[in-house]
Amino acid sequence: MTEVFNYPGFWLMATVGAYLSGLTLYQRLGQPSYAPPVMTGFILITAALLATDTSYAEYRLSGDMISFFLGPVVVALAIPLYQHLHTMKRQLLRIFLAVTIGSATTVACAVLMTDYWIGIEAISNTMATKSITTPVAVALAEDMNAIPALAAAFVMITGIIGAMMIPALLKLTKMSDPQSTGMALGVCAHAVGTSRAAELGQEYAAYSAMAMTLTASLHAIILPWLL
């Protein structure tokens, strides 16, 4: 069985199977915000890795296969962006300011709190990557004296919590319009948030995709310089 667990194709199939299991559960429960398919898949795969004593480095071999398809998926986000581009053109300055201030705030809070409570530079640097997509976060972690495996975990946890909480929180504060919700999901919850935005509607997805892309670009440029 050890040879099977060390085979990248096994974990690729296991990851897809875990996500499909989570999706089935999500649909049967009526698509509740507290049980997104990504969270269920994350829990199942984490449990499987612990049960089989498989390292992140070994699992990442299959993850690289999945990451290969992220490019076409991100490009596909251009469709809702294009359909709402006429509105976004009139809001470019506000969008840029919102993304810049929002991403700076979330990074500053995460790094300062981690530094205060834990005080380990590598973990603080890793926490700085929590609000961008996994491939970018892992790549940045390798250049920032951070921990790539931990970066991937932080990104996933941040995305799941953000996708669960942001729509409800904005609804409570009466700021749940598609533009605000989409931007918040894209800035704070990256790809998982954008997936949630797509469920809410096309306009949500367009603004989330815009915010996610700008956030990842800003972080990739600025974080290595700051940290």
Residue frames as a rotation matrix with the C-alpha (Angstrom) as fourth column:
MET 1
0.559 0.829 0.000 0.00
0.829 -0.559 0.000 0.00
0.000 0.000 -1.000 0.00
THR 2
0.185 -0.565 -0.804 2.94
0.348 -0.728 0.591 2.33
-0.919 -0.389 0.062 0.60
GLU 3
-0.792 -0.497 0.355 3.72
0.471 -0.127 0.873 2.35
-0.389 0.858 0.334 -3.12
VAL 4
-0.066 0.861 0.505 0.10
0.934 -0.124 0.335 3.27
0.351 0.494 -0.796 -3.85
PHE 5
0.703 0.353 -0.617 0.16
0.623 -0.724 0.297 6.17
-0.342 -0.593 -0.729 -1.40
ASN 6
-0.128 -0.850 -0.510 3.43
0.224 -0.526 0.820 7.42
-0.966 -0.009 0.258 -2.90
TYR 7
-0.544 0.004 0.839 1.93
0.834 0.104 0.541 7.47
-0.085 0.995 -0.060 -6.39
PRO 8
-0.931 0.122 -0.344 0.89
-0.084 -0.989 -0.124 11.05
-0.356 -0.087 0.931 -7.33
GLY 9
-0.685 0.701 -0.201 -2.05
-0.263 0.019 0.965 9.81
0.680 0.713 0.171 -9.38
PHE 10
-0.371 0.543 -0.753 -3.59
0.801 0.598 0.037 8.28
0.470 -0.589 -0.657 -6.26
TRP 11
-0.499 0.139 -0.855 -3.76
0.633 -0.616 -0.469 11.62
-0.592 -0.775 0.220 -4.45
LEU 12
-0.947 0.229 -0.225 -5.00
-0.321 -0.697 0.641 13.35
-0.010 0.680 0.733 -7.57
MET 13
-0.444 0.816 -0.369 -7.96
0.114 0.460 0.881 10.98
0.889 0.350 -0.297 -7.72
ALA 14
-0.324 0.290 -0.901 -8.42
0.936 0.237 -0.260 11.19
0.138 -0.927 -0.348 -3.96
THR 15
-0.849 -0.040 -0.527 -8.55
0.187 -0.955 -0.228 15.00
-0.494 -0.293 0.818 -4.12
VAL 16
-0.774 0.600 -0.203 -11.14
-0.457 -0.305 0.836 14.99
0.439 0.739 0.510 -6.90
GLY 17
-0.313 0.659 -0.684 -13.15
0.453 0.736 0.502 12.34
0.834 -0.152 -0.530 -5.06
ALA 18
-0.553 0.051 -0.831 -13.04
0.808 -0.211 -0.551 14.32
-0.204 -0.976 0.076 -1.81
TYR 19
-0.917 0.214 -0.336 -14.27
-0.252 -0.965 0.073 17.45
-0.309 0.152 0.939 -3.54
LEU 20
-0.577 0.738 -0.350 -17.09
-0.308 0.201 0.930 15.58
0.757 0.644 0.111 -5.31
SER 21
-0.343 0.424 -0.838 -18.11
0.807 0.589 -0.031 14.07
0.481 -0.687 -0.545 -1.97
GLY 22
-0.719 0.014 -0.695 -18.18
0.471 -0.725 -0.503 17.55
-0.511 -0.689 0.515 -0.47
LEU 23
-0.884 0.401 -0.238 -20.19
-0.457 -0.643 0.614 18.86
0.093 0.652 0.752 -3.42
THR 24
-0.429 0.743 -0.513 -22.76
0.222 0.637 0.738 16.08
0.876 0.203 -0.438 -3.05
LEU 25
-0.369 0.239 -0.898 -23.11
0.929 0.103 -0.354 16.80
0.008 -0.966 -0.260 0.66
TYR 26
-0.892 -0.050 -0.449 -23.37
0.099 -0.991 -0.086 20.54
-0.441 -0.121 0.889 -0.03
GLN 27
-0.751 0.630 -0.197 -26.19
-0.425 -0.233 0.875 20.06
0.506 0.741 0.442 -2.52
ARG 28
-0.291 0.659 -0.694 -28.13
0.515 0.719 0.466 17.62
0.806 -0.222 -0.549 -0.34
LEU 29
-0.432 0.072 -0.899 -27.99
0.866 -0.246 -0.436 20.02
-0.252 -0.967 0.044 2.61
GLY 30
0.640 0.753 0.150 -29.42
0.759 -0.590 -0.275 22.81
-0.119 0.290 -0.950 0.45
GLN 31
0.113 -0.733 0.671 -26.14
0.652 -0.455 -0.606 24.64
0.750 0.506 0.427 -0.24
PRO 32
0.918 0.200 -0.341 -25.55
0.395 -0.514 0.761 26.07
-0.023 -0.834 -0.551 3.27
SER 33
0.659 -0.689 0.301 -22.71
-0.427 -0.672 -0.605 28.55
0.620 0.270 -0.737 3.70
TYR 34
0.404 -0.502 0.765 -21.29
-0.863 0.068 0.501 26.55
-0.304 -0.862 -0.406 6.62
ALA 35
0.275 -0.281 0.920 -20.52
0.042 0.959 0.280 23.45
-0.961 -0.038 0.275 4.51
PRO 36
0.494 -0.132 -0.859 -18.76
-0.830 -0.365 -0.421 24.51
-0.258 0.922 -0.290 1.29
PRO 37
0.986 -0.075 -0.151 -17.42
0.008 0.915 -0.404 21.59
0.168 0.397 0.902 -0.80
VAL 38
0.236 -0.967 0.098 -13.85
-0.240 -0.156 -0.958 22.87
0.942 0.203 -0.269 -0.45
MET 39
-0.074 -0.233 0.970 -14.03
-0.983 -0.146 -0.110 22.61
0.167 -0.961 -0.219 3.35
THR 40
0.755 0.416 0.508 -15.36
-0.507 0.861 0.049 19.07
-0.417 -0.294 0.860 3.26
GLY 41
0.857 -0.483 -0.180 -12.73
0.124 0.532 -0.838 18.04
0.500 0.696 0.516 0.74
PHE 42
0.066 -0.853 0.518 -10.02
-0.595 -0.451 -0.666 19.73
0.801 -0.264 -0.537 2.80
ILE 43
0.181 0.078 0.980 -11.06
-0.954 0.255 0.156 17.81
-0.238 -0.964 0.120 5.93
LEU 44
0.944 0.246 0.220 -11.23
-0.190 0.950 -0.247 14.49
-0.269 0.192 0.944 4.09
ILE 45
0.646 -0.757 -0.096 -7.83
0.073 0.187 -0.980 14.89
0.760 0.626 0.176 2.44
THR 46
-0.018 -0.647 0.763 -6.20
-0.829 -0.416 -0.373 16.10
0.559 -0.639 -0.529 5.66
ALA 47
0.462 0.273 0.844 -7.56
-0.761 0.611 0.219 13.07
-0.456 -0.743 0.490 7.50
ALA 48
0.997 -0.081 0.007 -6.32
0.071 0.820 -0.568 10.76
0.040 0.567 0.823 4.73
LEU 49
0.351 -0.925 0.144 -2.84
-0.262 -0.245 -0.933 12.29
0.899 0.289 -0.328 4.77
LEU 50
-0.052 -0.333 0.941 -2.61
-0.989 -0.114 -0.095 11.89
0.139 -0.936 -0.323 8.54
ALA 51
0.699 0.418 0.580 -3.93
-0.531 0.847 0.029 8.32
-0.479 -0.329 0.814 8.41
THR 52
0.934 -0.337 0.116 -1.42
0.327 0.681 -0.655 7.28
0.143 0.650 0.746 5.73
ASP 53
0.456 -0.787 -0.415 1.48
0.323 -0.289 0.901 9.34
-0.829 -0.545 0.122 7.16
THR 54
0.253 -0.296 0.921 1.93
0.958 -0.058 -0.281 11.07
0.137 0.953 0.269 3.80
SER 55
-0.407 -0.508 -0.759 4.00
0.622 -0.762 0.177 14.26
-0.669 -0.400 0.626 3.79
TYR 56
0.524 0.572 -0.631 2.93
-0.013 -0.735 -0.677 17.50
-0.852 0.363 -0.378 2.15
ALA 57
-0.295 -0.733 -0.613 5.88
-0.718 -0.253 0.648 17.24
-0.630 0.632 -0.451 -0.25
GLU 58
-0.893 0.011 0.450 4.56
0.219 0.884 0.413 13.89
-0.393 0.467 -0.792 -1.49
TYR 59
0.057 0.995 0.082 1.00
0.719 0.016 -0.695 15.15
-0.693 0.098 -0.714 -1.76
ARG 60
0.185 -0.002 -0.983 2.14
-0.287 -0.956 -0.052 18.29
-0.940 0.292 -0.178 -3.58
LEU 61
-0.865 -0.490 0.110 3.23
-0.075 0.342 0.937 16.15
-0.497 0.802 -0.333 -6.55
SER 62
-0.410 0.805 0.429 -0.45
0.912 0.379 0.160 15.52
-0.033 0.457 -0.889 -7.26
GLY 63
0.328 0.519 -0.789 -1.28
0.530 -0.793 -0.301 19.09
-0.782 -0.320 -0.535 -6.29
ASP 64
-0.531 -0.606 -0.592 0.99
-0.206 -0.585 0.784 20.32
-0.822 0.539 0.186 -9.05
MET 65
-0.844 0.291 0.451 -1.15
0.536 0.470 0.701 18.40
-0.008 0.833 -0.552 -11.53
ILE 66
0.185 0.966 -0.181 -4.26
0.964 -0.214 -0.156 20.18
-0.190 -0.146 -0.971 -10.25
SER 67
0.108 -0.218 -0.970 -2.49
0.218 -0.947 0.237 23.56
-0.970 -0.238 -0.055 -10.23
PHE 68
-0.843 -0.457 0.282 -1.77
0.332 -0.031 0.943 23.11
-0.422 0.889 0.178 -13.93
PHE 69
-0.360 0.803 0.475 -5.49
0.857 0.084 0.508 23.54
0.368 0.590 -0.719 -14.64
LEU 70
0.061 0.376 -0.925 -5.82
0.747 -0.632 -0.208 26.69
-0.662 -0.678 -0.320 -12.53
GLY 71
-0.816 -0.455 -0.358 -4.58
0.104 -0.724 0.682 28.79
-0.569 0.519 0.638 -15.44
PRO 72
-0.795 0.567 0.215 -7.51
0.288 0.040 0.957 27.98
0.534 0.822 -0.195 -17.75
VAL 73
0.016 0.832 -0.555 -9.93
0.986 0.078 0.145 28.38
0.164 -0.550 -0.819 -14.84
VAL 74
-0.223 -0.173 -0.959 -8.60
0.514 -0.857 0.034 31.87
-0.828 -0.486 0.280 -14.03
VAL 75
-0.988 -0.142 -0.067 -8.80
0.010 -0.481 0.877 32.82
-0.156 0.865 0.476 -17.71
ALA 76
-0.480 0.875 0.066 -12.43
0.701 0.337 0.628 31.68
0.527 0.347 -0.775 -17.73
LEU 77
-0.070 0.429 -0.901 -13.14
0.854 -0.441 -0.276 34.30
-0.515 -0.789 -0.335 -15.08
ALA 78
-0.910 -0.305 -0.281 -12.64
0.115 -0.836 0.537 36.88
-0.399 0.456 0.796 -17.82
ILE 79
-0.602 0.742 0.296 -16.15
0.595 0.169 0.786 36.06
0.533 0.649 -0.543 -19.09
PRO 80
0.420 0.782 -0.460 -18.10
0.905 -0.321 0.279 37.66
0.071 -0.534 -0.843 -16.19
LEU 81
-0.228 -0.583 -0.780 -15.45
0.539 -0.742 0.398 40.40
-0.811 -0.330 0.484 -16.03
TYR 82
-0.944 -0.154 0.293 -16.04
0.330 -0.379 0.865 41.27
-0.022 0.913 0.408 -19.68
GLN 83
-0.216 0.959 0.181 -19.81
0.778 0.057 0.625 41.33
0.590 0.276 -0.759 -19.23
HIS 84
0.721 0.462 -0.516 -19.52
0.689 -0.557 0.464 43.92
-0.073 -0.690 -0.720 -16.43
LEU 85
-0.297 -0.954 0.027 -16.50
0.947 -0.291 0.134 45.79
-0.120 0.065 0.991 -17.74
HIS 86
-0.184 0.284 0.941 -18.59
0.475 -0.812 0.338 48.79
0.860 0.509 0.015 -18.83
THR 87
0.860 0.504 0.084 -19.58
0.140 -0.390 0.910 49.38
0.491 -0.771 -0.406 -15.19
MET 88
0.576 -0.701 -0.420 -16.12
0.750 0.251 0.612 48.71
-0.324 -0.667 0.671 -13.79
LYS 89
-0.174 -0.670 0.722 -14.52
0.863 -0.457 -0.216 51.26
0.475 0.585 0.658 -16.11
ARG 90
0.253 0.362 0.897 -16.37
-0.030 -0.924 0.381 54.01
0.967 -0.124 -0.223 -14.27
GLN 91
0.949 0.166 0.267 -15.20
-0.271 0.003 0.963 52.64
0.159 -0.986 0.047 -10.92
LEU 92
0.492 -0.802 -0.338 -11.54
0.354 0.539 -0.764 51.85
0.795 0.256 0.550 -11.58
LEU 93
-0.339 -0.659 0.672 -10.16
-0.368 -0.565 -0.739 54.28
0.866 -0.497 -0.051 -9.00
ARG 94
0.229 0.513 0.828 -12.57
-0.965 0.008 0.262 53.12
0.128 -0.859 0.497 -6.30
ILE 95
0.954 0.097 -0.285 -11.88
-0.106 0.994 -0.015 49.46
0.282 0.044 0.958 -7.10
PHE 96
0.166 -0.977 -0.132 -8.12
0.262 0.173 -0.950 49.98
0.951 0.123 0.284 -6.96
LEU 97
-0.365 -0.270 0.891 -8.33
-0.674 -0.583 -0.453 51.89
0.642 -0.766 0.031 -3.67
ALA 98
0.577 0.673 0.462 -10.67
-0.813 0.415 0.409 49.31
0.083 -0.612 0.787 -2.13
VAL 99
0.853 -0.306 -0.422 -8.40
0.193 0.937 -0.290 46.42
0.484 0.166 0.859 -3.11
THR 100
-0.096 -0.971 0.220 -5.24
0.082 -0.228 -0.970 48.22
0.992 -0.076 0.101 -2.00
ILE 101
-0.295 0.035 0.955 -6.60
-0.847 -0.472 -0.244 49.30
0.442 -0.881 0.169 1.38
GLY 102
0.717 0.667 0.202 -8.44
-0.690 0.639 0.341 46.03
0.098 -0.384 0.918 1.96
SER 103
0.716 -0.499 -0.488 -5.48
0.270 0.842 -0.466 43.79
0.644 0.203 0.738 1.13
ALA 104
-0.304 -0.853 0.424 -3.06
-0.135 -0.402 -0.906 45.99
0.943 -0.333 0.007 3.11
THR 105
0.022 0.411 0.911 -5.36
-0.957 -0.256 0.139 45.85
0.291 -0.875 0.387 6.14
THR 106
0.917 0.395 -0.050 -5.80
-0.369 0.891 0.263 42.09
0.149 -0.223 0.963 6.09
VAL 107
0.377 -0.863 -0.336 -2.04
0.374 0.474 -0.798 41.50
0.848 0.175 0.501 5.70
ALA 108
-0.367 -0.546 0.753 -1.11
-0.410 -0.632 -0.658 44.02
0.835 -0.550 0.008 8.41
CYS 109
0.343 0.593 0.729 -3.60
-0.924 0.073 0.375 42.60
0.169 -0.802 0.573 10.90
ALA 110
0.950 0.047 -0.310 -2.57
-0.049 0.999 0.001 38.99
0.309 0.014 0.951 10.25
VAL 111
0.157 -0.981 -0.116 1.17
0.345 0.165 -0.924 39.67
0.925 0.105 0.365 10.45
LEU 112
-0.343 -0.293 0.892 1.01
-0.593 -0.669 -0.448 41.91
0.728 -0.683 0.056 13.53
MET 113
0.548 0.622 0.559 -1.25
-0.831 0.329 0.449 39.52
0.095 -0.710 0.697 15.44
THR 114
0.877 -0.279 -0.392 0.88
0.199 0.952 -0.234 36.50
0.438 0.127 0.890 14.52
ASP 115
-0.095 -0.971 0.220 4.06
0.141 -0.232 -0.962 38.33
0.985 -0.060 0.159 15.44
TYR 116
-0.153 0.105 0.983 2.56
-0.841 -0.535 -0.074 39.39
0.518 -0.838 0.170 18.79
TRP 117
0.649 0.571 0.503 1.12
-0.755 0.565 0.333 36.01
-0.094 -0.596 0.798 19.79
ILE 118
0.957 -0.284 0.057 3.66
0.290 0.942 -0.167 33.63
-0.006 0.177 0.984 18.24
GLY 119
0.689 -0.692 -0.218 6.74
-0.494 -0.667 0.558 35.73
-0.531 -0.277 -0.801 17.55
ILE 120
-0.043 -0.691 0.721 8.29
0.405 0.648 0.645 33.47
-0.913 0.320 0.252 14.92
GLU 121
-0.337 -0.145 -0.930 9.35
-0.536 -0.783 0.316 35.36
-0.774 0.605 0.186 11.80
ALA 122
-0.994 -0.088 -0.072 8.84
-0.109 0.565 0.818 32.45
-0.031 0.820 -0.571 9.40
ILE 123
-0.452 0.892 0.000 5.24
0.868 0.440 -0.231 31.97
-0.206 -0.104 -0.973 10.56
SER 124
0.043 0.431 -0.901 4.53
0.182 -0.890 -0.417 35.71
-0.982 -0.146 -0.117 10.44
ASN 125
-0.634 -0.344 -0.693 5.87
-0.588 -0.368 0.720 35.87
-0.503 0.864 0.031 6.88
THR 126
-0.937 0.324 0.127 3.79
0.344 0.804 0.486 32.84
0.055 0.499 -0.865 5.96
MET 127
-0.197 0.915 -0.352 0.64
0.749 -0.091 -0.656 34.43
-0.632 -0.392 -0.668 7.38
ALA 128
-0.367 -0.009 -0.930 1.18
-0.297 -0.946 0.126 37.40
-0.881 0.323 0.345 5.07
THR 129
-0.918 -0.059 -0.391 0.33
-0.394 0.211 0.894 35.17
0.030 0.976 -0.217 2.10
LYS 130
-0.760 0.575 0.302 -3.00
0.251 0.689 -0.680 33.95
-0.599 -0.441 -0.668 3.47
SER 131
0.146 0.930 -0.337 -5.32
0.008 -0.342 -0.940 36.01
-0.989 0.134 -0.057 1.23
ILE 132
-0.066 -0.161 -0.985 -3.99
-0.964 -0.243 0.104 35.07
-0.256 0.957 -0.139 -2.21
THR 133
0.788 0.460 -0.409 -4.43
-0.577 0.784 -0.229 31.96
0.215 0.417 0.883 -4.31
THR 134
0.836 -0.396 0.380 -2.44
0.010 0.703 0.711 28.87
-0.548 -0.591 0.592 -3.37
PRO 135
0.562 -0.687 0.460 0.04
0.811 0.352 -0.467 28.79
0.159 0.636 0.755 -6.32
VAL 136
0.360 -0.410 0.838 0.99
0.007 -0.897 -0.441 32.43
0.933 0.164 -0.320 -5.75
ALA 137
0.786 -0.007 0.618 1.16
-0.604 -0.224 0.765 31.99
0.133 -0.975 -0.180 -1.97
VAL 138
0.830 -0.494 0.259 3.42
0.359 0.828 0.430 28.93
-0.427 -0.264 0.865 -2.20
ALA 139
0.404 -0.691 0.600 5.70
0.748 -0.129 -0.651 30.65
0.527 0.712 0.465 -4.73
LEU 140
0.435 -0.196 0.879 5.96
-0.333 -0.942 -0.045 33.76
0.836 -0.273 -0.475 -2.54
ALA 141
0.939 -0.034 0.343 6.59
-0.322 0.273 0.907 31.69
-0.124 -0.961 0.245 0.59
GLU 142
0.679 -0.713 0.174 9.63
0.731 0.678 -0.073 30.12
-0.066 0.177 0.982 -1.04
ASP 143
-0.005 -0.679 0.734 11.11
0.619 -0.578 -0.531 33.60
0.785 0.452 0.423 -1.59
MET 144
0.252 0.248 0.936 10.14
-0.380 -0.864 0.331 35.17
0.890 -0.439 -0.124 1.74
ASN 145
-0.820 -0.569 0.063 11.73
-0.311 0.351 -0.883 32.94
0.481 -0.744 -0.464 4.39
ALA 146
-0.058 0.889 0.454 8.29
-0.988 0.014 -0.155 31.42
-0.144 -0.457 0.878 4.91
ILE 147
-0.704 -0.112 0.701 6.88
-0.212 0.976 -0.058 27.87
-0.678 -0.189 -0.711 4.98
PRO 148
-0.774 0.373 -0.512 5.21
-0.575 -0.076 0.814 26.78
0.265 0.925 0.273 1.70
ALA 149
-0.652 0.548 -0.523 3.21
0.475 0.834 0.282 23.92
0.591 -0.064 -0.804 3.23
LEU 150
-0.491 0.449 -0.747 1.87
0.718 -0.277 -0.639 26.19
-0.493 -0.850 -0.186 5.95
ALA 151
-0.804 0.180 -0.567 1.11
-0.382 -0.887 0.260 28.89
-0.456 0.425 0.782 3.38
ALA 152
-0.753 0.537 -0.382 -1.09
-0.157 0.416 0.895 26.46
0.639 0.734 -0.229 1.46
ALA 153
-0.451 0.581 -0.677 -2.94
0.851 0.508 -0.132 25.57
0.267 -0.636 -0.724 4.67
PHE 154
-0.612 0.184 -0.769 -3.42
0.348 -0.811 -0.471 29.22
-0.710 -0.556 0.432 5.68
VAL 155
-0.874 0.272 -0.402 -4.75
-0.485 -0.524 0.700 30.08
-0.021 0.807 0.590 2.22
MET 156
-0.615 0.659 -0.432 -7.26
0.222 0.671 0.708 27.25
0.756 0.340 -0.559 2.28
ILE 157
-0.397 0.451 -0.799 -8.48
0.914 0.115 -0.389 28.00
-0.084 -0.885 -0.458 5.81
THR 158
-0.745 0.072 -0.663 -8.76
0.027 -0.990 -0.139 31.73
-0.667 -0.121 0.736 5.04
GLY 159
-0.859 0.409 -0.309 -10.75
-0.396 -0.148 0.906 31.04
0.325 0.901 0.289 1.89
ILE 160
-0.486 0.690 -0.536 -13.15
0.579 0.714 0.394 28.67
0.655 -0.119 -0.746 3.62
ILE 161
-0.390 0.315 -0.865 -13.78
0.817 -0.316 -0.483 30.97
-0.425 -0.895 -0.134 6.60
GLY 162
-0.834 0.019 -0.552 -14.13
-0.173 -0.958 0.229 34.00
-0.524 0.286 0.802 4.34
ALA 163
-0.799 0.548 -0.247 -16.59
-0.178 0.177 0.968 32.30
0.574 0.818 -0.044 2.00
MET 164
-0.355 0.667 -0.655 -18.67
0.826 0.552 0.115 31.22
0.438 -0.500 -0.747 4.99
MET 165
-0.204 0.204 -0.957 -18.71
0.855 -0.439 -0.276 34.50
-0.477 -0.875 -0.085 6.90
ILE 166
-0.929 -0.316 -0.192 -18.42
0.219 -0.888 0.405 37.43
-0.298 0.334 0.894 4.46
PRO 167
-0.611 0.745 0.267 -21.88
0.181 -0.197 0.964 37.28
0.770 0.637 -0.014 2.81
ALA 168
0.217 0.727 -0.651 -23.60
0.845 0.193 0.498 36.92
0.488 -0.659 -0.573 6.20
LEU 169
-0.278 -0.408 -0.870 -21.56
0.824 -0.566 0.002 39.70
-0.493 -0.716 0.493 7.83
LEU 170
-0.993 -0.102 0.055 -22.20
0.115 -0.813 0.571 42.12
-0.013 0.573 0.819 4.97
LYS 171
-0.290 0.956 0.044 -25.89
0.421 0.086 0.903 41.29
0.859 0.280 -0.428 5.07
LEU 172
0.175 0.309 -0.935 -25.98
0.984 -0.040 0.171 42.19
0.016 -0.950 -0.312 8.77
THR 173
-0.449 -0.443 -0.776 -24.30
0.486 -0.850 0.203 45.53
-0.750 -0.286 0.597 8.05
LYS 174
0.600 0.800 -0.029 -26.65
0.345 -0.291 -0.892 46.18
-0.722 0.525 -0.451 5.11
MET 175
0.092 -0.638 -0.764 -23.75
-0.776 -0.527 0.347 46.27
-0.624 0.561 -0.544 2.63
SER 176
-0.196 -0.134 0.972 -24.65
0.091 0.984 0.154 43.10
-0.976 0.118 -0.181 0.77
ASP 177
0.684 0.381 -0.622 -24.90
-0.549 -0.293 -0.783 44.56
-0.481 0.877 0.009 -2.73
PRO 178
0.938 -0.264 0.226 -23.20
0.342 0.812 -0.473 42.46
-0.059 0.520 0.852 -5.45
GLN 179
0.530 -0.777 0.340 -20.27
-0.065 -0.437 -0.897 44.84
0.846 0.453 -0.282 -5.86
SER 180
0.198 -0.435 0.878 -19.35
-0.942 -0.331 0.049 45.09
0.270 -0.837 -0.476 -2.17
THR 181
0.686 0.123 0.717 -19.86
-0.441 0.854 0.275 41.39
-0.578 -0.505 0.640 -1.51
GLY 182
0.932 -0.341 0.126 -17.91
0.311 0.567 -0.763 40.35
0.189 0.750 0.634 -4.60
MET 183
0.366 -0.830 0.421 -15.00
-0.382 -0.546 -0.746 42.67
0.849 0.112 -0.517 -3.79
ALA 184
0.267 -0.227 0.937 -14.84
-0.961 0.017 0.278 41.48
-0.079 -0.974 -0.213 -0.18
LEU 185
0.857 0.089 0.507 -14.88
-0.104 0.995 0.000 37.82
-0.505 -0.053 0.862 -1.23
GLY 186
0.823 -0.554 0.122 -12.15
0.269 0.193 -0.943 38.39
0.499 0.810 0.309 -3.80
VAL 187
0.229 -0.755 0.614 -9.86
-0.611 -0.603 -0.514 40.36
0.758 -0.257 -0.599 -1.49
CYS 188
-0.005 -0.191 0.982 -10.26
-0.994 0.108 0.016 38.25
-0.109 -0.976 -0.191 1.65
ALA 189
0.298 0.256 0.920 -11.18
-0.375 0.917 -0.134 34.77
-0.878 -0.305 0.369 0.40
HIS 190
-0.557 -0.714 -0.424 -9.43
-0.623 0.022 0.782 34.60
-0.549 0.700 -0.457 -3.03
ALA 191
-0.803 0.180 -0.568 -10.42
-0.434 0.475 0.765 31.63
0.408 0.861 -0.304 -5.24
VAL 192
-0.746 0.569 -0.347 -12.69
0.663 0.682 -0.308 29.97
0.061 -0.460 -0.886 -2.68
GLY 193
-0.409 0.579 -0.705 -14.48
0.185 -0.704 -0.686 33.28
-0.893 -0.411 0.181 -2.21
THR 194
-0.620 0.134 -0.773 -14.79
-0.735 -0.444 0.513 33.75
-0.275 0.886 0.374 -5.96
SER 195
-0.883 0.323 -0.341 -16.32
0.143 0.876 0.460 30.29
0.447 0.358 -0.820 -6.22
ARG 196
-0.493 0.714 -0.498 -18.85
0.746 0.052 -0.664 31.32
-0.448 -0.698 -0.558 -3.58
ALA 197
-0.475 0.270 -0.838 -19.47
-0.304 -0.944 -0.132 34.59
-0.826 0.192 0.530 -5.44
ALA 198
-0.886 0.114 -0.450 -20.24
-0.421 0.211 0.882 32.65
0.195 0.971 -0.139 -8.62
GLU 199
-0.687 0.673 -0.275 -23.00
0.706 0.707 -0.033 30.84
0.173 -0.217 -0.961 -6.73
LEU 200
-0.335 0.543 -0.770 -24.50
0.474 -0.609 -0.636 34.17
-0.814 -0.578 -0.054 -5.68
GLY 201
0.771 0.636 0.003 -24.63
0.312 -0.373 -0.874 35.59
-0.555 0.675 -0.486 -9.21
GLN 202
0.464 -0.586 0.664 -22.70
0.847 0.074 -0.527 36.79
0.260 0.807 0.530 -12.23
GLU 203
0.591 -0.234 0.772 -22.11
-0.125 -0.972 -0.199 40.32
0.797 0.021 -0.604 -10.96
TYR 204
0.864 -0.302 0.402 -20.78
-0.392 0.096 0.915 38.99
-0.315 -0.948 -0.036 -7.65
ALA 205
0.619 -0.625 0.475 -18.38
0.624 0.759 0.185 36.74
-0.477 0.182 0.860 -9.57
ALA 206
0.550 -0.392 0.737 -17.16
0.571 -0.467 -0.675 39.56
0.609 0.792 -0.033 -11.82
TYR 207
0.628 -0.289 0.723 -16.22
-0.523 -0.844 0.117 41.86
0.576 -0.451 -0.681 -8.95
SER 208
0.811 -0.344 0.473 -14.75
-0.251 0.525 0.813 39.00
-0.528 -0.778 0.339 -6.93
ALA 209
0.622 -0.585 0.521 -12.58
0.774 0.560 -0.294 37.92
-0.120 0.586 0.801 -9.87
MET 210
0.537 -0.400 0.742 -11.37
0.153 -0.819 -0.553 41.48
0.829 0.411 -0.379 -10.37
ALA 211
0.695 -0.230 0.681 -10.53
-0.697 -0.449 0.559 41.87
0.177 -0.863 -0.473 -6.67
MET 212
0.818 -0.386 0.427 -8.83
0.122 0.841 0.527 38.48
-0.562 -0.379 0.735 -6.46
THR 213
0.581 -0.599 0.551 -6.65
0.765 0.172 -0.620 39.18
0.277 0.782 0.559 -9.50
LEU 214
0.479 -0.381 0.791 -5.61
-0.177 -0.924 -0.338 42.64
0.860 0.022 -0.510 -8.31
THR 215
0.803 -0.149 0.577 -4.91
-0.583 0.005 0.812 41.37
-0.124 -0.989 -0.083 -4.79
ALA 216
0.760 -0.531 0.374 -2.70
0.485 0.847 0.219 38.54
-0.433 0.015 0.901 -6.03
SER 217
0.479 -0.581 0.658 -0.82
0.617 -0.310 -0.723 40.93
0.624 0.753 0.210 -8.31
LEU 218
0.574 -0.222 0.788 -0.25
-0.486 -0.867 0.110 43.51
0.659 -0.446 -0.605 -5.58
HIS 219
0.841 -0.237 0.487 0.90
-0.362 0.422 0.831 40.89
-0.402 -0.875 0.269 -3.08
ALA 220
0.717 -0.577 0.390 3.26
0.681 0.699 -0.219 39.27
-0.146 0.423 0.894 -5.58
ILE 221
0.364 -0.563 0.742 4.91
0.391 -0.631 -0.670 42.61
0.845 0.534 -0.010 -6.27
ILE 222
0.339 -0.128 0.932 4.95
-0.553 -0.828 0.088 44.22
0.761 -0.545 -0.351 -2.82
LEU 223
0.968 0.148 0.203 5.24
-0.249 0.466 0.849 41.44
0.031 -0.872 0.488 -0.20
PRO 224
0.563 -0.820 -0.099 8.75
0.799 0.571 -0.188 40.21
0.211 0.027 0.977 -1.17
TRP 225
-0.090 -0.581 0.809 9.93
0.283 -0.793 -0.539 43.81
0.955 0.181 0.236 -1.04
LEU 226
0.388 0.335 0.858 8.34
-0.643 -0.569 0.513 44.49
0.660 -0.751 -0.005 2.37
LEU 227
0.849 0.038 0.526 9.25
-0.451 0.569 0.688 41.18
-0.273 -0.822 0.500 4.03
